[in-house]
Amino acid sequence: MKRFALIVALFLLALAAGTFAAAKSYQFTGVVKAVDAGTLTVEKSAKETWQFDLPKDAKGGAPKVGDRVTVYYKMVATEIESKKK
């Protein structure tokens, strides 16, 4: 019985490690151009401006327009729609 519990625990640990490894972190650095209701717009260059969702519990406080920031984010699928070929 102890052996079975150990196998289950190792499986759950491997599953959790795989889940965290799948969500790779990225970063984007630039100047804050706008802070609106729940969104943050950051400009890296004249050709590259990104908009991020800004949850209220985000670490680092509330950035202001003109601040130079580094945004740490993860790409996470929220919906997948399949099309038949």
C-alpha beads as a LAMMPS data file, in Angstrom:
LAMMPS data file: protein, C-alpha beads

85 atoms
84 bonds

1 atom types
1 bond types

-500.0 500.0 xlo xhi
-500.0 500.0 ylo yhi
-500.0 500.0 zlo zhi

Masses

1 110.0

Atoms # bond

1 1 1 0.000 0.000 0.000
2 1 1 2.865 2.390 0.779
3 1 1 4.371 1.640 -2.621
4 1 1 1.111 2.559 -4.356
5 1 1 0.893 5.838 -2.401
6 1 1 4.482 6.662 -3.369
7 1 1 3.754 6.021 -7.053
8 1 1 0.644 8.217 -6.920
9 1 1 2.559 10.997 -5.152
10 1 1 5.371 10.875 -7.739
11 1 1 2.832 10.949 -10.567
12 1 1 1.082 14.002 -9.108
13 1 1 4.414 15.751 -8.585
14 1 1 5.430 15.088 -12.200
15 1 1 2.054 16.312 -13.420
16 1 1 2.348 19.546 -11.424
17 1 1 5.905 20.140 -12.659
18 1 1 4.802 19.636 -16.261
19 1 1 1.939 22.096 -15.842
20 1 1 4.204 24.834 -14.520
21 1 1 6.851 24.181 -17.150
22 1 1 4.267 24.555 -19.927
23 1 1 3.420 28.140 -18.943
24 1 1 6.624 29.843 -20.091
25 1 1 7.210 33.417 -18.913
26 1 1 8.038 36.284 -21.240
27 1 1 8.770 39.980 -20.710
28 1 1 8.126 43.209 -22.591
29 1 1 9.881 46.486 -21.696
30 1 1 8.776 49.926 -22.788
31 1 1 7.071 53.177 -21.825
32 1 1 3.497 53.236 -20.514
33 1 1 1.288 55.063 -23.008
34 1 1 -2.098 54.448 -21.378
35 1 1 -3.627 52.940 -18.249
36 1 1 -7.357 52.385 -18.625
37 1 1 -9.966 50.294 -16.847
38 1 1 -8.139 46.987 -16.578
39 1 1 -5.672 47.518 -19.440
40 1 1 -2.090 48.694 -19.772
41 1 1 -0.642 49.930 -23.080
42 1 1 3.154 49.794 -23.389
43 1 1 5.186 51.117 -26.326
44 1 1 8.564 49.528 -27.039
45 1 1 9.185 51.451 -30.251
46 1 1 7.177 53.461 -32.763
47 1 1 6.334 50.190 -34.520
48 1 1 5.643 48.016 -31.491
49 1 1 2.924 48.768 -28.951
50 1 1 1.270 46.067 -26.866
51 1 1 -1.808 46.099 -24.697
52 1 1 -2.023 43.909 -21.582
53 1 1 -4.888 43.008 -19.282
54 1 1 -4.094 44.558 -15.910
55 1 1 -5.667 42.646 -13.013
56 1 1 -6.103 44.516 -9.736
57 1 1 -3.879 42.005 -7.919
58 1 1 -0.898 42.413 -10.300
59 1 1 2.415 42.743 -8.466
60 1 1 4.245 46.059 -8.638
61 1 1 1.423 48.481 -8.036
62 1 1 -0.232 50.790 -10.531
63 1 1 2.028 52.162 -13.288
64 1 1 1.502 55.691 -14.553
65 1 1 1.684 57.114 -18.075
66 1 1 5.313 57.845 -18.913
67 1 1 6.772 55.202 -16.568
68 1 1 9.315 52.811 -18.054
69 1 1 8.149 49.307 -17.129
70 1 1 8.920 45.671 -17.728
71 1 1 5.786 43.548 -18.002
72 1 1 6.161 39.852 -17.182
73 1 1 3.465 37.758 -18.811
74 1 1 2.515 34.230 -19.872
75 1 1 0.708 33.168 -23.012
76 1 1 -2.299 31.118 -21.998
77 1 1 -4.999 29.879 -24.350
78 1 1 -8.483 30.759 -23.123
79 1 1 -10.450 29.190 -25.966
80 1 1 -9.704 26.981 -28.963
81 1 1 -11.995 26.765 -31.963
82 1 1 -11.405 23.970 -34.453
83 1 1 -12.230 24.349 -38.132
84 1 1 -12.765 21.372 -40.384
85 1 1 -10.435 21.163 -43.355

Bonds

1 1 1 2
2 1 2 3
3 1 3 4
4 1 4 5
5 1 5 6
6 1 6 7
7 1 7 8
8 1 8 9
9 1 9 10
10 1 10 11
11 1 11 12
12 1 12 13
13 1 13 14
14 1 14 15
15 1 15 16
16 1 16 17
17 1 17 18
18 1 18 19
19 1 19 20
20 1 20 21
21 1 21 22
22 1 22 23
23 1 23 24
24 1 24 25
25 1 25 26
26 1 26 27
27 1 27 28
28 1 28 29
29 1 29 30
30 1 30 31
31 1 31 32
32 1 32 33
33 1 33 34
34 1 34 35
35 1 35 36
36 1 36 37
37 1 37 38
38 1 38 39
39 1 39 40
40 1 40 41
41 1 41 42
42 1 42 43
43 1 43 44
44 1 44 45
45 1 45 46
46 1 46 47
47 1 47 48
48 1 48 49
49 1 49 50
50 1 50 51
51 1 51 52
52 1 52 53
53 1 53 54
54 1 54 55
55 1 55 56
56 1 56 57
57 1 57 58
58 1 58 59
59 1 59 60
60 1 60 61
61 1 61 62
62 1 62 63
63 1 63 64
64 1 64 65
65 1 65 66
66 1 66 67
67 1 67 68
68 1 68 69
69 1 69 70
70 1 70 71
71 1 71 72
72 1 72 73
73 1 73 74
74 1 74 75
75 1 75 76
76 1 76 77
77 1 77 78
78 1 78 79
79 1 79 80
80 1 80 81
81 1 81 82
82 1 82 83
83 1 83 84
84 1 84 85
